[in-house]
Amino acid sequence: MVFLLLFLYDILYFFVIIIAFPAAVFFPKIRMPYFKRFGVNLKTHKWRLKNSKAKVASIHCASYGEYEHIKPFIRELKKQKPDYKICVQFFSASGYNNVSDPEYIDLKVFTPFDLFFSQLIFFNILKPQF
């Protein structure tokens, strides 16, 4: 039953991606996050090739405000585990565009499309420890 619901969700979400394409073409606020999500796995793969032996901590932030709340955690994590690389994923463009902390964040990406295989591929490339 759960697999059937996941399958139906993926099908519906796929149609939402297709329907959102015209809006992404005409509205700049939608355009950048929409098209950058297509390149998340490639960007992550290129980064992972350069950092193949690194341990990775993956942190998801929906927006810039959420990032501001979790920033002390990221700083403390970097102090406690300096050998870990920090990957921060953003859902919104506000977080992605406004965050620039190269001393704490090693990889900044948009969250991949919310499809099962898209997420699976992303996390198989990233291979986070937590």
For each residue, the residues with C-beta under 8 A, 3 or more apart:
1: 4 5
2: 5 6
3: 6 7
4: 1 7 8
5: 1 2 8 9
6: 2 3 9 10 116
7: 3 4 10 11
8: 4 5 11 12
9: 5 6 12 13
10: 6 7 13 14 115 116 117
11: 7 8 14 15
12: 8 9 15 16
13: 9 10 16 17 113 114 115
14: 10 11 17 18 115
15: 11 12 18 19
16: 12 13 19 20
17: 13 14 20 21 113
18: 14 15 21
19: 15 16 22
20: 16 17 23 24 30 34
21: 17 18 24 25 34
22: 19 25 26
23: 20 26 27 30
24: 20 21 27 30 31 34 35
25: 21 22 31
26: 22 23
27: 23 24 30 31
28: 31 32
29: 32 93
30: 20 23 24 27 33 34
31: 24 25 27 28 34 35
32: 28 29 35 36 93
33: 30 36 37 92 93 96 110
34: 20 21 24 30 31 37
35: 24 31 32 38 39
36: 32 33 39 40 96 110
37: 33 34 40 110 111 112 113
38: 35
39: 35 36 42 43
40: 36 37 43 44 109 110 111 112 122
41: 44 45 112 118 121 122 125
42: 39 45 46
43: 39 40 46 47 107 109
44: 40 41 47 48 87 107 109 122 125 126
45: 41 42 48 49 125
46: 42 43 49 50
47: 43 44 50 51 106 107
48: 44 45 51 52 125 126 127
49: 45 46 52
50: 46 47
51: 47 48 54 56 85 106
52: 48 49
53:
54: 51 83 84 85 106
55: 81 83 84 85 129
56: 51 84 85 86 87 126 127 128 129
57: 77 81 84 85 86 87 128 129 130
58: 87 89 123 126 128 130
59: 70 73 74 86 87 88 89
60: 88 89 91 111
61: 64 66 67 70 88 89 90 91 95
62: 66 90 91 92 95
63: 66 67 90 91 92 94 95
64: 61 67 68 92 94 95 98 99
65: 68 69 94
66: 61 62 63 69 70 95
67: 61 63 64 70 71 88 90 95 99
68: 64 65 71
69: 65 66
70: 59 61 66 67 73 74
71: 67 68 74 75 101 104
72: 75 76
73: 59 70 76 77
74: 59 70 71 77 78 86 88 101 104 105
75: 71 72 78 79 104
76: 72 73 79 80
77: 57 73 74 80 81 84 86
78: 74 75 81 82 84 86 103 104
79: 75 76 82
80: 76 77
81: 55 57 77 78 84
82: 78 79
83: 54 55
84: 54 55 56 57 77 78 81 129
85: 51 54 55 56 57 106 107
86: 56 57 59 74 77 78 104 105 106 107
87: 44 56 57 58 59 105 106 107 108 109 126 128
88: 59 60 61 67 74 99 105 107 108 109
89: 58 59 60 61 109 110 111
90: 61 62 63 67 93 95 96 99 108 109 110 111
91: 60 61 62 63 95 110 111
92: 33 62 63 64 95 96
93: 29 32 33 90 96 97
94: 63 64 65 97 98
95: 61 62 63 64 66 67 90 91 92 98 99
96: 33 36 90 92 93 99 108 110
97: 93 94
98: 64 94 95
99: 64 67 88 90 95 96 105 108
100:
101: 71 74 104 105
102: 105
103: 78
104: 71 74 75 78 86 101
105: 74 86 87 88 99 101 102 108
106: 47 51 54 85 86 87
107: 43 44 47 85 86 87 88
108: 87 88 90 96 99 105
109: 40 43 44 87 88 89 90
110: 33 36 37 40 89 90 91 96
111: 37 40 60 89 90 91 114
112: 37 40 41 115 118 119 121 122
113: 13 17 37 118
114: 13 111 118 119
115: 10 13 14 112 118 119
116: 6 10 119 120
117: 10 120 121
118: 41 112 113 114 115 121 122
119: 112 114 115 116 122 123
120: 116 117 123 124
121: 41 112 117 118 124 125
122: 40 41 44 112 118 119 125 126
123: 58 119 120 126 127 128
124: 120 121 127
125: 41 44 45 48 121 122
126: 44 48 56 58 87 122 123
127: 48 56 123 124
128: 56 57 58 87 123
129: 55 56 57 84
130: 57 58
